[in-house]
């Protein structure tokens, strides 16, 4: 039967539930609280005050026990609006404050969303330590404070001092409770950054700074946050971590401050090893090191003078010095970093009568000096040779040997070539990219203008030329990692150049400037450039690479980029599908992920031969230096499959050489220091190779196979080498396992899992971390990668 309408006009109203069973204790508490509420509304001020004090005491128990909190809030909820209305009636300010304290707690569950009534009554309530109200109350209050601060900031209003006082109390409470991440979140929302430095101590500064450095990757104010982290590390004399922040910010003044603030020679030597691994050009002065002999030894470490020796020690220790069979030998850069011996071997080829041999010898000189930071003025004499191949060999050698050095003499030589209108495009292209390498990330407006003028002389038909891509890329390298500094130059090129050239240059410059930043807005722009075009455009290649260059900063963005690139494969045109494998190769460089391997293996047999070729090269990149059996087996099968296709077979041979790079002792990953720092020179070498691979047929597979040698800028040993105080190798046990993210975790959680104990030197794979497995030595670096100096522990006692 249909329900009947009730007399008051309501329909289908459910009968009200009867009061559920209450124990005698609960009934007594309910009656007592109801009595206090009636007393609050009494006309006698004494009764009012007594009732408010008792209610205040009862509500404080809300935070002390979960059981009591439920009961008190449950019994007082029906009276919230009554007490709220009565608040405006009370004339006595002291009583108002007491009632405001109670309402602030009741508002935890009664306040409408977005009203922030708990905060409102907290500000109207009595002053004092809010810690007495407990953790749960403070947690909800902090959330409301954060929302209110954001509202004020968005409206352009100043944050009230009373609000900042509450922030101060909550931050102190969180810091004492080992909840540094919650304290930092509140400080960020209140934009009261100075409290970051004020409220850390020797017990919690490491956890606080670890959270800050992780937070910076996702925050707009990256530089500001890391600047405070640097200050905190310096205050507590944690110079190694401070140096890493300085290198991330690319602040050489901070690097100098680290050296001048530290008086320990051993620590300075460890600083130099970190600088050498980063690939930065840095000259010491008298302020950083007073003794000439010490300065010379430190400068040698920065110049990677011991890199070759350490690498060979690793190779001898794991017994891979001798090839097992002739086919295990892949000829190329076998004398890398060995300048003295290498020059003696190459010198005879420089005096050959064959121009190509001379060109190769000159390039070899540059390769020998790569990352060793020795001046290669020998090559300058051949830059103006009549033979273009010799000139290109010398120009490439200068760029590779002096990457990031900002050497004025070399820049003058290269700049003169760019200003000569009679030069051929290939010579100009190699000069532009070499100049970009020498002044890497310098934002030099003078050289940027020179390259821009050279580009302005070109028309749309030049986009089809094999090495045209190196011209805008040389310009982009000047702004590598400099983010907003490129905006004016990129916009000018887009507006004043030929439309197609302007878009190509714009995509290249933006991708270089925001490389390694994880900027989601820039990734969206690159994705938009790849959509809604049936006919492919040249600029879409750099746009696809730009997705990988920007998104490679952190693991979450990397995984999302891989997913987006797989979508592009489904509907993208030829230019996009050719570039996608290269982008995947960059995202997983020397880090073979199973999902990516399967994708590239499928594309390696694509009907589009150019897509197949870039997929094969990408297989080599993701397996570079890993000896990955799955990739090696795939490449062996492809060598048989493409036996009658010389171009594809050549790509397979290149990929095989990359997979077994340095017999599995080397890596191409530009990241180091537990994937916190990005080496600009390593990234530059990879980007040059990838841009050249966008047109494989006309570059590497045709007249310019030596473009491959730019990859030497990214090659580094993937080792942990421990040395004693005399910088002599010393073998100690270490635990090597998968790195565990411990950001925001209290105490001293384990930083690795699934570890195995090995004697040094050891090889570190992607995602692995090492810990010292003995207390006999103390490492001078908090991160065990590359060369690590060990100091004997004076408190160590031998068990025997």
C-alpha positions in Angstrom: 0.0 0.0 0.0 1.1 3.5 -0.7 2.2 5.4 2.5 -0.2 8.0 3.8 0.8 11.7 4.0 1.4 12.9 7.5 -0.5 15.8 9.0 2.5 18.1 8.8 2.8 17.6 5.0 5.9 15.4 5.1 6.0 12.2 3.1 7.7 8.9 3.8 9.5 10.2 6.8 11.5 7.5 8.6 10.7 7.1 12.3 13.3 8.6 14.5 15.7 6.2 16.2 15.3 5.8 19.9 18.3 6.6 22.1 20.7 3.7 21.9 21.6 1.9 25.1 23.9 3.9 27.3 25.8 2.6 30.3 25.5 4.2 33.7 28.8 5.9 33.2 27.9 7.3 29.8 24.5 8.4 31.1 26.1 10.2 34.0 28.6 11.9 31.6 25.8 13.0 29.3 23.7 14.4 32.1 26.7 16.2 33.5 27.6 17.8 30.2 24.0 18.9 29.6 24.0 20.5 33.1 27.2 22.4 32.2 25.6 23.7 29.1 22.6 25.0 31.1 24.9 26.6 33.6 26.7 28.4 30.8 23.5 30.1 30.0 22.8 31.1 33.6 22.7 34.8 34.6 25.2 34.3 37.4 28.7 35.0 36.0 30.3 32.7 38.7 28.2 29.8 37.6 29.0 30.6 34.0 32.7 30.7 34.6 32.7 27.5 36.6 30.7 25.7 34.0 33.0 26.9 31.2 36.0 25.8 33.1 34.6 22.3 33.6 33.5 22.1 29.9 37.0 23.2 28.9 38.5 20.5 31.0 36.2 17.9 29.6 36.9 18.9 26.0 40.6 18.6 26.6 40.1 14.9 27.3 39.0 14.7 23.7 42.6 14.6 22.7 43.9 12.3 25.4 41.8 9.2 24.7 40.0 8.0 21.6 37.2 6.5 23.7 36.6 9.7 25.7 36.8 11.8 22.6 34.0 10.0 21.0 31.8 10.2 24.0 32.4 13.9 24.8 31.9 15.0 21.2 28.9 12.8 20.8 27.1 14.3 23.8 28.1 17.9 23.1 27.3 17.9 19.4 23.6 18.7 19.8 24.5 21.7 21.9 27.1 23.2 19.5 24.7 25.6 17.8 23.2 26.6 21.2 26.7 27.5 22.6 27.6 29.2 19.3 24.6 31.4 19.5 25.2 32.2 23.1 28.8 33.2 22.4 27.5 36.5 20.9 25.4 37.2 24.0 28.1 37.0 26.6 29.6 40.4 27.4 32.4 39.4 29.6 35.5 39.0 27.3 37.2 36.5 29.6 34.1 34.2 29.5 34.0 34.7 25.7 37.5 33.4 25.4 36.7 30.3 27.5 33.7 29.5 25.4 35.7 30.1 22.2 38.2 27.5 23.3 35.3 25.0 23.7 33.7 25.9 20.4 37.0 25.5 18.6 37.2 21.9 19.7 33.6 21.1 19.0 34.0 22.6 15.5 36.4 19.8 14.6 33.3 17.7 13.7 30.6 20.4 13.5 32.1 23.1 11.3 30.7 23.2 7.7 33.3 22.5 5.0 35.3 25.6 4.1 34.1 27.7 7.1 37.3 27.1 9.2 35.3 27.6 12.5 37.8 25.7 14.5 40.5 28.2 13.5 38.1 31.1 13.9 37.3 30.3 17.6 41.0 29.4 18.2 41.9 33.0 17.3 39.1 34.3 19.5 40.0 32.1 22.4 42.4 32.4 25.3 46.1 32.6 24.6 48.4 29.9 25.7 50.0 26.7 24.6 47.7 24.9 22.2 49.7 21.7 22.6 47.5 21.0 25.7 44.6 20.3 23.3 46.5 17.4 21.8 47.8 16.1 18.5 44.5 15.5 16.7 43.3 19.0 17.4 46.5 20.5 16.2 46.5 18.4 13.0 43.0 19.6 12.0 43.9 23.2 13.1 47.0 23.1 11.0 45.0 22.0 7.9 42.6 25.0 8.4 45.5 27.3 8.9 47.1 26.1 5.7 43.9 26.7 3.7 43.4 30.1 5.2 47.0 31.2 4.5 46.6 30.1 0.9 43.3 32.1 0.6 45.0 35.2 1.9 48.0 34.8 -0.4 45.8 34.2 -3.4 43.9 37.4 -2.6 47.1 39.3 -2.2 46.4 39.9 1.5 49.0 39.8 4.3 48.9 36.9 6.8 47.9 38.1 10.3 50.4 38.0 13.1 48.0 36.0 15.3 47.9 33.4 12.6 51.7 33.3 12.4 51.9 32.8 16.2 49.7 29.7 15.8 52.0 28.5 13.0 55.0 29.0 15.3 53.5 26.9 18.1 52.4 24.1 15.8 55.8 24.0 14.1 57.6 23.7 17.4 55.2 20.9 18.4 55.7 19.0 15.1 59.5 19.3 15.3 59.4 17.8 18.8 57.2 14.9 17.7 59.5 14.0 14.8 56.9 15.2 12.3 59.3 17.4 10.3 57.4 16.9 7.1 54.1 18.2 8.6 55.9 21.2 10.1 57.5 22.0 6.7 54.2 21.7 4.9 52.7 24.2 7.2 55.6 26.6 6.9 55.3 26.4 3.1 51.6 27.2 3.2 52.2 30.1 5.5 55.2 31.2 3.4 57.2 31.9 6.6 60.3 30.3 5.3 62.7 31.7 7.9 61.2 29.3 10.4 62.8 26.5 8.4 66.2 27.5 9.7 65.0 28.5 13.2 63.4 25.3 14.3 65.8 22.6 13.3 68.4 21.1 15.5 71.2 18.6 15.4 68.7 15.7 15.8 66.3 16.5 13.1 68.0 18.6 10.5 68.8 15.7 8.2 65.2 14.4 8.0 64.0 18.0 7.5 66.4 18.7 4.7 65.8 15.3 3.1 62.1 16.2 2.9 62.9 19.7 1.6 65.1 18.3 -1.3 62.3 15.9 -2.2 59.6 18.5 -2.0 61.6 20.9 -4.2 61.1 18.7 -7.2 57.3 19.3 -7.1 57.2 22.9 -5.9 57.3 26.1 -8.0 59.8 27.7 -5.7 62.5 25.0 -6.2 65.5 27.4 -5.9 64.1 29.1 -2.7 63.4 25.8 -0.9 66.8 24.4 -1.8 68.5 27.6 -0.8 67.1 27.2 2.7 68.2 23.5 2.7 71.7 24.7 1.8 71.7 27.2 4.7 70.6 24.5 7.2 73.3 22.1 6.0 75.9 24.9 6.3 74.7 25.8 9.8 75.3 22.3 11.0 78.6 21.9 9.0 77.2 19.1 6.8 79.4 20.3 3.9 78.9 17.3 1.6 75.2 17.7 1.5 75.6 21.5 1.1 77.9 20.9 -1.8 75.3 18.7 -3.5 72.6 21.5 -3.1 75.1 24.0 -4.5 75.7 21.9 -7.6 72.0 21.3 -8.1 71.4 25.1 -8.0 74.5 25.6 -10.2 75.7 28.2 -7.7 79.5 28.3 -7.9 79.6 30.9 -5.2 78.0 28.4 -2.9 80.6 25.8 -3.9 83.4 28.2 -3.1 81.7 28.9 0.3 81.7 25.2 1.1 85.5 25.0 0.4 86.3 28.2 2.4 84.2 27.1 5.4 85.8 23.7 5.7 89.3 23.3 7.2 89.7 19.5 6.8 91.9 18.5 3.8 90.4 15.0 3.6 86.9 16.5 3.3 88.1 18.9 0.6 89.5 16.0 -1.3 86.1 14.3 -1.1 84.5 17.5 -2.4 86.8 17.4 -5.3 85.7 13.8 -6.2 82.1 15.0 -6.2 82.9 17.9 -8.5 84.8 15.6 -10.8 81.9 13.2 -11.0 79.5 16.0 -11.8 81.8 17.1 -14.7 81.9 20.8 -13.7 84.9 23.0 -14.5 86.1 24.6 -11.2 89.3 26.4 -10.4 90.6 26.6 -6.9 92.1 29.8 -5.5 94.1 30.9 -2.4 90.9 31.5 -0.3 89.8 27.9 -0.8 93.2 26.3 -0.2 96.3 28.2 1.1 99.0 25.7 0.4 100.1 25.5 -3.2 101.0 21.8 -3.0 97.6 20.9 -1.6 95.8 23.1 -4.1 97.6 21.3 -7.0 96.6 17.8 -5.6 93.0 18.9 -5.2 92.9 20.4 -8.7 94.1 17.1 -10.1 91.2 15.3 -8.4 88.8 17.8 -9.9 90.4 17.2 -13.3 89.8 13.5 -13.1 93.5 12.7 -13.2 92.9 9.5 -11.2 89.8 8.3 -13.0 91.5 6.0 -15.4 93.6 4.5 -12.7 90.5 3.8 -10.5 88.6 2.3 -13.5 91.4 -0.1 -14.3 91.7 -1.1 -10.6 88.0 -2.0 -10.8 88.5 -4.0 -14.0 91.5 -5.9 -12.6 89.6 -6.7 -9.3 86.7 -8.3 -11.1 89.0 -10.0 -13.6 87.7 -8.5 -16.9 90.9 -7.0 -18.2 91.4 -9.7 -20.9 88.8 -10.4 -23.7 87.4 -13.9 -23.7 87.3 -14.1 -27.5 88.1 -11.7 -30.4 84.4 -10.9 -30.9 84.2 -9.6 -27.4 86.3 -6.6 -28.4 84.4 -3.5 -29.6 86.9 -1.0 -30.9 86.5 2.6 -30.1 87.4 4.7 -27.0 89.8 2.2 -25.3 92.2 4.9 -24.2 89.5 7.2 -22.7 90.8 9.4 -19.8 94.4 8.2 -20.3 95.9 11.4 -21.8 99.6 10.8 -21.4 99.7 7.3 -22.9 96.9 8.0 -25.3 98.6 11.0 -27.0 101.7 9.0 -27.6 99.6 6.3 -29.4 97.7 8.9 -31.5 100.5 11.2 -32.4 101.7 9.0 -35.3 98.2 9.2 -36.9 98.2 13.0 -36.9 101.1 13.0 -39.3 99.4 10.7 -41.7 98.8 11.6 -45.4 95.2 10.3 -45.3 92.9 13.2 -44.4 90.3 10.9 -42.8 93.0 9.3 -40.5 94.1 12.8 -39.5 90.5 13.8 -38.8 90.0 10.7 -36.6 93.3 11.3 -34.7 92.2 14.9 -33.9 88.9 13.7 -32.7 90.7 11.0 -30.7 92.8 13.8 -29.0 89.5 15.5 -27.9 88.1 12.2 -26.6 91.2 11.5 -24.6 90.8 14.8 -22.8 87.1 14.4 -22.2 86.3 15.2 -18.6 90.0 15.4 -17.8 89.9 19.2 -18.3 93.3 19.6 -19.9 93.6 22.4 -22.5 93.6 21.0 -26.0 95.0 24.0 -27.9 96.8 21.5 -30.2 93.5 21.1 -32.1 93.1 24.8 -32.7 95.9 24.7 -35.3 93.7 22.4 -37.5 90.4 24.3 -37.3 91.2 26.3 -40.5 92.6 23.5 -42.5 91.5 23.3 -46.1 90.0 19.8 -45.8 86.5 20.0 -44.2 86.8 16.5 -42.6 90.0 17.6 -40.7 88.3 20.8 -39.6 85.3 18.9 -38.4 87.5 16.5 -36.4 89.3 19.3 -34.8 86.1 21.3 -34.0 84.4 18.2 -32.5 87.6 17.5 -30.4 87.6 21.0 -29.1 83.9 20.8 -28.1 84.2 17.4 -26.4 87.5 18.2 -24.6 86.4 21.6 -23.3 82.7 21.0 -22.5 81.6 23.5 -19.9 85.0 25.2 -19.6 83.9 28.6 -21.0 87.4 28.9 -22.5 87.7 32.3 -24.2 90.4 31.4 -26.7 88.5 28.4 -28.1 85.2 30.3 -28.2 86.9 33.0 -30.3 88.0 30.4 -32.8 84.6 28.7 -33.1 82.8 32.1 -33.2 84.9 33.2 -36.2 83.7 30.1 -38.1 80.0 30.9 -37.4 80.5 34.5 -38.6 82.0 33.3 -41.9 79.1 33.2 -44.5 81.2 31.2 -46.9 81.5 28.2 -44.6 79.7 24.9 -45.5 76.6 24.0 -43.4 78.3 20.9 -41.8 81.3 22.9 -40.6 79.0 25.6 -39.2 76.7 23.0 -37.6 79.6 21.3 -35.7 81.0 24.7 -34.7 77.6 25.7 -33.3 77.2 22.6 -31.2 80.8 22.7 -30.0 80.4 26.3 -29.0 77.3 25.3 -27.1 79.3 22.6 -25.3 82.1 25.0 -24.4 79.7 27.6 -23.0 77.2 24.9 -21.7 74.5 26.5 -19.6 76.2 29.9 -19.5 73.2 31.9 -21.0 75.8 33.9 -23.0 73.8 36.5 -25.0 76.8 37.2 -27.2 77.2 33.7 -28.5 73.4 33.2 -28.6 73.1 36.2 -30.9 75.9 34.8 -33.1 74.1 31.5 -33.5 70.8 33.2 -34.0 72.1 35.3 -36.8 73.5 32.2 -38.5 70.1 30.6 -38.2 68.3 33.6 -39.5 70.2 33.3 -42.8 68.6 29.9 -43.4 65.3 29.1 -45.1 62.7 26.4 -44.7 64.4 24.1 -47.2 67.4 23.9 -44.9 65.4 21.9 -42.4 65.9 18.9 -44.7 69.7 19.2 -44.5 71.2 16.4 -42.4 73.0 18.4 -39.8 70.7 21.4 -39.6 69.5 20.2 -36.2 72.9 20.9 -34.6 72.4 24.7 -35.2 69.4 25.2 -32.9 70.8 22.6 -30.6 74.0 24.5 -30.1 71.9 27.5 -29.2 69.8 25.4 -26.8 72.9 24.1 -25.0 73.8 27.6 -24.0 70.6 27.6 -21.9 70.7 24.0 -20.7 68.9 23.7 -17.4 68.4 27.5 -17.1 64.6 27.5 -17.3 63.1 31.0 -17.5 66.3 32.5 -18.8 65.5 31.1 -22.3 62.0 32.6 -22.6 63.0 35.9 -24.3 65.3 34.2 -26.8 62.9 31.4 -27.6 60.0 33.9 -28.1 62.1 36.1 -30.4 63.1 33.1 -32.6 59.4 32.0 -32.8 58.2 35.4 -33.8 60.9 36.6 -36.2 62.2 33.5 -37.9 60.6 31.5 -40.8 57.6 29.7 -39.2 58.9 26.2 -39.6 62.5 27.1 -38.5 61.1 29.2 -35.6 59.0 26.3 -34.2 61.9 23.9 -34.5 64.2 26.2 -32.7 61.5 27.0 -30.0 61.0 23.3 -29.2 64.7 22.7 -29.1 65.4 25.6 -26.8 62.6 25.0 -24.4 63.5 21.3 -24.1 67.1 22.1 -23.3 66.3 24.9 -20.8 63.8 22.8 -18.8 65.7 19.5 -19.0 65.6 17.6 -15.7 63.1 20.0 -14.1 60.0 17.8 -14.2 57.9 20.8 -15.2 54.5 19.3 -16.0 53.3 22.4 -17.9 56.2 22.1 -20.3 55.5 18.4 -20.9 51.9 19.3 -21.7 53.1 21.8 -24.3 55.3 19.2 -25.9 52.4 16.7 -25.9 50.1 19.4 -27.5 52.7 20.0 -30.2 52.4 16.3 -31.1 48.7 16.3 -31.5 46.1 17.3 -34.2 48.5 17.1 -37.2 48.0 14.5 -39.8 51.1 15.6 -41.8 54.2 15.4 -39.8 56.3 18.5 -39.0 60.0 18.6 -38.3 59.6 20.3 -34.9 57.6 17.3 -33.6 60.8 15.3 -33.2 62.4 17.7 -30.7 59.0 18.0 -29.0 58.9 14.2 -28.4 62.5 14.3 -27.1 61.5 17.3 -24.9 59.0 15.2 -23.1 61.7 12.8 -22.0 64.3 15.5 -21.3 61.9 17.3 -18.9 60.2 14.3 -17.3 63.3 12.3 -16.5 63.7 14.3 -13.3 61.9 12.0 -10.9 60.4 8.5 -11.0 56.7 9.4 -11.0 57.0 11.8 -13.9 59.2 9.3 -15.7 56.5 6.6 -15.5 53.8 9.0 -16.7 55.9 10.1 -19.6 56.5 6.5 -20.7 52.7 6.0 -20.7 52.2 9.2 -22.7 54.8 8.1 -25.3 53.1 4.8 -25.7 49.9 6.6 -26.6 51.8 8.7 -29.1 52.9 5.5 -30.8 49.2 4.6 -31.4 48.2 7.7 -33.4 51.4 9.6 -34.1 52.7 10.4 -37.6 56.1 9.2 -39.0 58.1 12.0 -37.3 56.6 11.2 -33.9 56.9 7.5 -34.1 60.5 7.8 -35.2 61.3 10.0 -32.1 59.4 8.0 -29.5 61.9 5.1 -29.2 64.7 7.6 -28.7 62.7 9.3 -26.0 62.1 6.0 -24.3 65.8 5.3 -24.5 66.6 8.6 -22.7 64.1 8.0 -20.0 65.5 4.6 -19.2 69.2 5.2 -20.1 71.3 2.4 -18.7 68.2 1.2 -16.8 66.5 -1.6 -18.7 62.9 -1.8 -17.6 61.1 -4.9 -18.8 58.1 -3.0 -20.1 60.2 -0.6 -22.2 62.3 -3.5 -23.5 59.2 -5.3 -24.7 58.0 -2.1 -26.4 61.3 -1.4 -28.2 61.7 -5.1 -29.2 58.3 -4.9 -30.9 59.2 -1.6 -32.6 62.6 -3.0 -33.8 60.7 -5.0 -36.4 58.3 -2.3 -37.4 57.3 -1.9 -41.0 58.7 1.6 -41.0 62.5 1.1 -41.3 63.4 4.4 -39.6 61.2 3.5 -36.6 62.9 0.1 -36.4 66.4 1.7 -36.6 65.7 4.2 -33.7 64.2 1.4 -31.7 67.4 -0.7 -32.1 69.5 2.3 -31.0 67.2 2.8 -28.1 67.6 -0.8 -27.0 71.4 -0.1 -26.9 70.8 3.0 -24.8 68.6 1.5 -22.1 71.0 -1.5 -21.8 74.2 0.6 -22.0 76.9 -0.9 -19.8 74.5 -3.4 -18.2 75.3 -6.6 -20.1 71.6 -7.3 -20.0 71.0 -10.8 -21.2 67.5 -10.2 -22.5 68.6 -7.2 -24.7 71.7 -9.0 -25.8 69.7 -12.0 -26.9 67.2 -9.8 -28.7 70.0 -8.0 -30.6 71.6 -11.3 -31.6 68.3 -12.3 -33.2 68.0 -9.0 -34.9 71.5 -9.4 -36.4 70.3 -12.5 -38.1 66.9 -11.1 -39.1 68.5 -8.0 -40.7 71.4 -9.8 -42.2 70.6 -8.5 -45.7 69.9 -4.9 -44.6 73.3 -3.1 -44.1 71.8 0.0 -42.4 69.8 -1.9 -39.9 72.6 -4.3 -39.2 74.9 -1.4 -38.5 72.4 -0.1 -36.0 72.4 -3.5 -34.3 76.2 -3.5 -34.1 76.1 -0.1 -32.4 73.5 -1.3 -29.9 75.5 -4.4 -29.1 78.5 -2.3 -28.4 76.5 0.0 -26.1 75.0 -3.0 -24.1 78.5 -4.3 -23.4 79.9 -0.9 -22.9 83.2 -1.2 -21.0 82.4 -4.9 -20.4 79.5 -3.8 -18.2 81.6 -1.4 -16.0 80.3 1.8 -17.5 77.1 3.8 -17.5 75.5 6.5 -19.7 73.2 7.8 -17.0 73.6 11.5 -16.5 72.3 11.2 -12.9 74.5 10.5 -9.8 74.5 11.0 -6.0 71.5 8.8 -5.6 69.9 10.3 -8.6 69.8 13.8 -7.1 72.3 15.5 -9.3 72.2 15.7 -13.1 75.5 16.2 -14.9 75.0 18.8 -17.6 77.9 17.6 -19.8 76.6 14.1 -19.7 73.1 15.2 -20.7 74.5 17.4 -23.4 76.3 14.5 -25.0 73.2 12.3 -25.0 71.0 15.1 -26.4 73.3 15.7 -29.3 73.3 12.0 -30.2 69.5 11.8 -30.0 68.9 14.8 -32.1 71.2 13.4 -34.8 69.4 10.1 -34.6 66.1 11.8 -35.6 67.5 11.6 -39.1 69.6 8.5 -38.9 69.8 7.8 -42.7 71.4 11.1 -43.5 73.7 11.5 -40.5 75.1 8.5 -38.7 74.3 6.0 -41.5 75.6 8.3 -44.2 78.5 10.8 -44.0 78.7 11.6 -40.3 79.0 8.4 -38.3 81.4 10.1 -36.0 78.5 12.1 -34.4 78.2 8.9 -32.2 81.4 10.0 -30.4 79.5 12.8 -28.6 78.2 10.1 -26.4 81.7 10.0 -24.7 80.6 13.0 -22.7 78.1 10.7 -20.8 80.4 7.7 -20.2 81.3 7.2 -16.5 82.3 4.2 -14.4 79.3 2.8 -12.4 81.5 1.9 -9.4 82.1 2.4 -5.8 85.8 2.7 -5.1 86.9 3.2 -1.5 90.3 4.8 -0.8 92.2 5.5 2.4 93.5 8.8 3.7 96.4 8.6 1.3 94.0 8.1 -1.6 95.1 4.5 -2.1 92.5 1.8 -2.8 91.3 -0.1 0.3 88.9 -3.0 0.2 86.1 -3.0 2.8 82.8 -4.9 3.0 79.7 -3.0 1.8 76.1 -3.8 1.6 74.6 -3.2 -1.9 70.8 -3.4 -2.3 67.8 -1.6 -3.8 67.3 1.9 -2.5 64.4 2.6 -0.3 62.6 5.9 -0.1 62.8 7.0 3.6 61.4 10.6 3.1 59.1 11.5 5.9 59.8 8.5 8.0 60.7 9.0 11.7 63.7 7.4 13.3 66.5 5.7 11.4 64.7 3.4 8.9 66.6 1.1 6.6 67.7 2.7 3.4 68.3 -0.4 1.3 66.5 -3.8 0.9 67.4 -7.1 -0.5 71.1 -6.4 0.0 74.2 -8.5 -0.5 77.6 -7.9 1.2 80.5 -7.5 -1.2 84.1 -6.2 -0.9 85.0 -3.0 -2.6 85.4 -2.0 -5.4 81.8 -2.9 -6.5 79.5 -2.2 -9.4 76.3 -0.2 -8.7 73.3 -0.8 -11.0 70.5 1.6 -11.5 68.4 2.1 -8.4 71.0 0.5 -6.1 72.5 2.0 -3.0 75.6 1.0 -0.9 76.2 1.1 2.8 79.4 0.5 4.7 79.2 -2.9 6.4 82.0 -2.3 9.0 82.5 0.1 11.8 86.2 0.2 11.4 86.0 3.1 8.9 84.0 6.2 8.6 83.1 7.4 5.1 83.7 11.1 4.4 80.7 11.2 2.0 77.1 10.4 3.0 76.6 8.8 -0.4 78.7 5.8 -1.4 79.2 6.3 -5.1 82.3 6.8 -7.2 85.4 7.5 -5.1 84.8 7.6 -1.4 87.5 8.4 1.2 87.4 6.3 4.3 88.8 7.5 7.7 89.7 5.1 10.5 87.2 5.1 13.3 89.0 6.0 16.5 86.3 4.4 18.6 86.5 1.0 16.8 87.5 -2.0 18.7 88.5 -5.3 17.1 86.3 -8.2 18.2 89.4 -10.4 18.4 
